[in-house]
């Protein structure tokens, strides 16, 4: 799991370079470019774009049904997402436009993932993603319905050492033999180290500042909520579905060639 899934190299489809010196035409061409269903739906200027590498299958200690993933089979896929974060210089109106509240269902689900009463939770914001997750080298897909994210941190410790980025992605699900990604919400968690402000432009008075999220590049776990008796009561349980990594999108594209 230390390496990224194998991916097919992208090919140059003979794009013309005759208009490379015409910035106006180049801008129009970029605006009219057909975006892949596996890509974020519009050009993103945010520094907080990531590619998730999901590795779904039976994990040691999971409470999933004993028959689920018993063969050892796994589903690997990628999903491009972004956590909309306004710059430090954004007006309140701009910040509200950039970062919108998540749906009530997503918000309620994420709040349930916090089990420490002393923790403080940020507002839950809407997460943006590609319309589909990319499965089997792009020959298959899984539709994405909705998503949201928040930050959990302990008031008794410093933000950088105690924070967790929690996010939820609602999917239609998919099946590969005895491994199923259930329809519904998938929950993710990663250590979160705060925001780093980066200066854009030429560094002059007109340059803009951008807030970049610092998250762990280590493997995290993803879970689903299902009813069961493992806690001694018949109640909603958190069950491990697999593992994942979050890689900055620019870096991931360089490696994957798509």
N, C-alpha and C positions, 0 to 999 in steps of 0.2 A: 504493500500500500504506500510505499515511500515515493513511487513514481506516478505520474499522471496517466490516465487511460490512453491507449494508443489511438491516434487520430489520423485521418487522411489529410495529406498535404493539399493546400489550396492551389488552384491553377490560375494563371493569367489568361483571361478570355480575349486577349488581343485588344485591350482598351486603347483607344486612340489617344495620342499625346499631342495632337496638332493644336489643341486649344489650351495647352498648359500655361501659355502666357496671357490668357484672357481670364482674369480673376472673376469677372462678372459671370461669364459663361460657366466657369468651373463651379461657382456658387450655385447656379441654377441646376447644374448637373447633379451636384451633391444633394440638393433639396429633393430632386426627382428620383434619386436612386432607390431601387427596390430593396427594402430591408428584409433580410431572411426572417422566417418565422421563429428561428432560434436566436435572434438578436433582439436587443432592446428596441422598442417600437419607434423611437425617434432618436436623433443625435443627442448624446448625453455629454454635457460639459462637466458634470460632477466628477470629483476625484474619488467618489465612493461607489464605483462600479466594480463588481466582483463576478467571477465565474465560480459557481459551486460545482464541485466534483462529488457526486453522490455514489456511494457504494452500499447497496441495499442487500441484505442477506442475514442469515442467522448469526447472532453474536452470543458469546458466552454470557450466561446470566439473564438473557432476555426472557420476558414473560409472554412472548408471542406463543400462539398455539404450537404444541410439540411437533405437529406435522408441517408447520410453516418453515420453509427453507431447509428441511431435513436432508435434502439431497446435497446440500452444500452449494447449490447454484446461487448466483448473485446477479443483480441488475445494476449496471453502471450507466450513469448518464451525467450530462452537464446541463447547467441552467445559468443564464446570465441575469444578474439582478443589480439593482442600484438602491442605495439608501439615500433618498433626497435630503440634502443637508444644506441650508442656506449659508452663504458666506458671512463672516463676522461684520461686514459692512452693509449687509442687506437691510432694507427698511422692514418694518413690521409687516407692511402689506405684502412685500415681495416674499418674505419668509413664510407667510401664511399660504401664498400661492404655491411655493416650492414644496413645502412640507405640509401635507394634508392629513387629517385624522383618519385612522383606520376604521373599518366597519365595526359595528357593535359586536358581531360574532368573533371576529379576529381579536378584538380588544379583550373580550371576556375570556377567550381561550388562553391568551398570553398571560393574563393576570393569574390564571390558575397554575401556571408553571412556576410561579414564585412561591416557595414554601417557607422562607425565612421571614418571620414577622417583623424583624428589625430592619429589613431591607427597604430601600426607597426605590420606587419605580418611576421612570420618566413617563410622559404621555406616550401613548401608542400611536405611531404614525404609519401611513400607508407605504408599503414597499412596492416598488415597481420592478417588473420582470419581463423577460421575453414571453411571447404568447405560448411557447411550447418549450419543454425540456427536450434535449437532443439525446436519443437513445440509439444504440447499435450503429454508431458511426454516421448518424443522420438518416438512416433507412427507416427509423421508427420515431415516434414522438409521444409526448404526454402533455395534454393541455393543462395550462395553469389558469386558475380561476381568480385568485385574490392573494393578498399577502399583507403583512404588517410587521413592525419592529419596535423595540423599546430597549432601554438600558436599565439594568438593575444594579444598584450599588448599595453598599453598606454605609450608613451614616457615621459609623464608629471608626472608619478607616479611610485612607486616602483613595480618591477616585481611581487612580491608575493601578492600584494594587488589588482592588476588590470588585471591579465592575464586570458585568456579564452582558454581552449583546445577545438579546433573545429575539428571535424572529420566527414567523409562522408563514407557511406557504400552503395555500389550498389547491389541491390537484384533483383531476378526474380519476387518477390511478391507472395502473397497468398490471399485467400478469405475465410471468414467464415460468411455465411449469408450476412448481410448488412455491414459488416466491411471488408474492403479491404486494404491490404498493396500494394500500386501501384508498378508495375515494374519500376525500376529506382533507383534514389539516395535518401537515407535518410540522413538527416543532424542532427548532435548532437552537444551540447555545454555544457561544465562544467567549473566551476572555477578551475583554475590551479595555484598551489603554487610553481612551480619550481622543480628543480632536487635536490635530496639529495644523496650525495656520500656515499656508503657503502663499507666497506672493506670485500673482500671475502677471502677464504683460511684460513690460520692459523694466519694471521696478520703479518707474517714475510716479508722478502724482496721479496719473490716470490708470495705473495698474490696479488690479483687483486682488483681493485676498480670498483664498479658498480654504475651506475647512475640510481636512482629510481625516477620515476615521482610521484609527490604528487598532487592528484586530489581530488575534493570534493566527499564525500560519500553521499551527498544529492541527492534528486530526480532532474533530469534534464528533459528538453523537447526535443522531436525529431520532425522534420518538413520535409515537402516535398515541392517542387517547382511546382506550377500549375498556369495556366493562369486564370485570372479573373478580375473583375471590382471593387473589394473592395477598392482600393486606389483612385478610381475616373477615372482611366485610365485602358484600357485593357492591362494588362501587366503580367509578371511573378510574382507570389505572394508566400510568405512563409506561409504555412498553418500547424498548429499544428496537428500532427498525434497521439501523445500520450506522455507518460513519460517513463523514464528509470533510472536505477541506474548502476553504474560501481563498481564492487567489485573485489579486488585483487583475482586472480585466485586460489591461494593456499587456501585462506580463503573460497572461494565459493565451492571448491571441498570438503573441510572438512564438510561443511554444507549440500551440495547436495548429497554427496556420489557417484558422477560421474564426 
